[in-house]
Amino acid sequence: MARRKMAKHFQITITDIDLSVVRDQAAIAVEAALDGIYVLRTNLAADSLSTADAVRAYKSLSRVERAFRSLKTVDLELRPVFHWAAPRVRAHVLLCMLAYYLEWHMRQALAPLLFDDHDRAAAEAARTSPVAKAKPSPAAMRKAATKHTDDGLPVHSFRSLLADLATLTRNTVRIGRAATFPLLATPTNLQRRALDLLGLKPAL
């Protein structure tokens, strides 16, 4: 019962020859009165943060949890830290934080090519209340259904898009024994679009 947090709803009596388990109806009634209700309390004045904004701020914690998951295991693999000196550990964590900061900005810029919702304003406008369950925008649902952007490019995850961009190469071509020149891979339409979103130009 303790594992499922149900012990508070029962009165348990144990003797040498008997075990009695009885529902605590008063405790159950108190719990039932709060079913489906949660309370958020802040230390901010009402004129500095509205009720709706307080709910949005609370729900945005899911992004923080995703960031920590990305840092520790999924993408940047902060753990384990194979350093013993404190300055090296701090430097390692700082580099990982900077890497995630870069990743966050790249995700924002590349959102039209990713399964991420790039039209959050439309999704937010469609919600009847900040308490209501978030739903993707129509643009995000189209991407998920067709696996393509509105302009016909394939939709990627952040990882798969980076893998696609990694195929852009700079090759050194040698003619004969001495003459060499660089030859750059020609970006695909998807790669050109990604570079445009990042504000980059292919090297010439």
Helices and strands as residue ranges (DSSP letters): G 7-9, E 10-14, E 19-23, H 25-33, H 51-59, H 61-69, I 70-74, H 86-110, G 111-113, H 120-126, H 138-146, H 158-165, E 170-175, E 179-184, H 189-197
